Amino acid sequence: LEIGVHRGKTFEAISASYRFGVDPFPDFNLAQLPANSKIVVSTSREFFKNYEGDKFNFIFVDGLHESTEAYLDLIDSLNILADGGMILLDDVLPSDEESALPTKSGAAEAQDRAQINHGRWYGDVWKVARLVVKKYPDLELLVLGRGGDDHGQAVIFRRPDFKEKIVPKQEDITFMSNLDFFDSVFDSVDSLDKTAYPENLGLAAVAQLLNARS
């Protein structure tokens, strides 16, 4: 399952027996989808509210890059994740604070003021990864992309003995609103960057976890 398919490049590149995508504004021809694929033209909120199908082995959360929406996507994804499945949360290691604001326009203005010219926008999804590290011991999280030059991704598993349904909590949203960017991403001993794997080592660690559960 891919939340946020946009132009469909990732969706098309994935090798899987069945692919399911969700996006309110997909930017490609829906009449020419790969075999065994389906796109739901919908917001993720509406999709999760109405979905009653099988659980997914892999879910890529790459929708609206605003922390509350990404948090809700994560919670809903965890509840339709198959045993032993994994979630990939995009853009959790932004390179700078100006590019890690919740709106693209706000990030562009902040970059102009700071004379940052790369033009990238990550949103504040990093808050969701930090929330998982601090408040969800029943979830296992590995961050890939150490160094701050990449956008970083978080791989998230439910621990094998944790099978309860997870519900959104206002206290989680409040917690995220009080997070400090530098403390969470770069400066503390357990910040996302300091605990992240370089991508090649991170993929090996993910493979090791998957093999241990198979």
N, C-alpha and C positions, 0 to 999 in steps of 0.2 A: 504494500500500500504506500502510495506517495501522496502526501498532503502538500499541495502547491506544485503543479507540474509546469506552469508557465509555457515555455515553448516546446516542452516535451523532450529535451535532449537527454536528461538523466533517465526519464521514463523509457525512452526508446533503447537506451544503452544497457539497461538492466537485463541480465539473463535469468529468467524465472519461468516456471511453467504457467503462471497466471499473474497478471499485472493489473492493479486497480489504482486509478488516479482520481484525485479530487481537486477541483479548482473552479472558482466562480467565473474566471475569465481566461480559459485556455487559449493560447495564441498559436494554434495550429489546426490542421484539417482533421476534424473528428471522424470524418468518413473514411479515413485511410489509416486506421490504427493497426498496429501489429497484431498478429494472431493471439487469441486468448488474452485480450486486453479490454479494459473498460474504463471510460472516463465519466465521472459524475460531475456535471456542471452545477456546482453548489458551493456554498461556504462550508468550511469544515464543521462549524457548529451544527448546521442543518444535517450534514452527512452523518455525524456521530449520533445525533438524536434519532435518526430514522434507520440506521443500519442494523440489520438483523441476520447477516450472513455468517459465514465461517470466520474463525479467527485467523490472523495473519502471522506468518513466520518472521517477516521483516517489515518495519514501518519507517519510512523516511519522513521526518517532520521538517518541512521547508516551506511553510505557509507564511502568513503575516508575521513579520519579524518584530513584533511587539510583545513584551514579556508576558502580559496577562493572556493574550491569545495563544502564544506558544506554550504557556503553562497548561491551559485548557486542552490544547491539542495533545500534549504529553499525557495528561491524566486520562483523557478519552482513549488514547492509543494503548495505554497500559491495560485497559479493560477489555480490549479486543486482541491482545497479543497472545499467541499460542504459547504453550509450555515450551521453554527453551528458545523462544523467539527473542529478537533484539530490536531496539529502536535506535535510529540515528538522528540526532538533533543537530541541525546545521548552524554554523556561524556563532560558536560559543567562545571563540578566542579572537576578538577584534584587535587590530594592531594599535588603535588609539581611541581615546575617549570620544573625540569628535565624530568618529564614524560609528559609534556604538549608541547613538541616541534612538529613541523609539520611532521617530518619523524621518523619512528620507529628506524632506525639506529642511528640518531642523539640523540634520547632519550636514547637509550642504552648506548651510549658513555658518555653522560652527567651523567647518573646514576652511571656508573663505577667510574667516577671522584669524584662524591659526596658520594660514598660508599652507595648507595641506592640499596637494594637487592630485592625489591618486584617484579621487572620485568614488571610492568604494563606500558602501553602506551595509552595515551588518545588523542594525537594530540592537535592541537590548536583550537578545536571547541569552546572553551570558548569565543573566540573573536566574534563569531557570536552571542552568547547570549548577550554579552556586547553591541554589535552594536544595537541589537533590543531594549535593555533598553534605550540606549542613543539617538537613531536616528529614532525610529519607534513608535511614540505615538499611531498610529492606530492599533498596535498589542498589545495584552495582553500576558505577559509572567510570568509564575510561575516556579521557580526552586525548584526541589525536591532533597533532599539529603544533608542537612546541616551538616557541621562538617569537611569536607576535607578528610575524610577517604574513602568516596565512590566516584564514578565517577560522580554522579549527572546527572540529566536530566532536560531539559527545556520543559514545556508544553506551546505551543503557539497557540493563537486564533486570528483570525481577529475580530476586534470589529464589532458588528452587522451592524452598519451604514457605514462600510468601504468595498466597493465592487469593487473598481477600480483594474485594472490589475496592478501588480507591476513588474517593470523591474530592472535588475541589473544595478548598478551604479559604475563607477570607483571610485567615491569619497567614497563609502562605503568600497571598498577594501583598499584604502589608509588609511581610518580611522582605520581599523582593524590592518594594518601594524604598526601603531604608538601606539597601546595599550600597556600598561605596565601590566605584569602578576599580580603582587601583588596588585596594585591599583585596577585592574578589578575584581580579584577573592576574595581577602581577606581583604585588608586594608582600602578601602574607606567606607564612611557611607552607600553607596548604592551598595557596591560590591556584587557579585553574592552569596557568602557564607553568608553574613550578611542578605540578603533579602530572602534567601532560607528557605523552610519549611523542617522540618524533614519529612521523607517519609510518615508516617501515616497521619499526619496533612495535608500534601500537597495533598494527594489523596482525602481527605475530601473536601479541597478547590476546587479541580478540579471538583468533583462531584457536589458541590454547584453551580459552574459556569454553568455546563452542565444543571442542573435542572432549573436554571433561564432562560435558553435560549430555553428550550423545551416547 
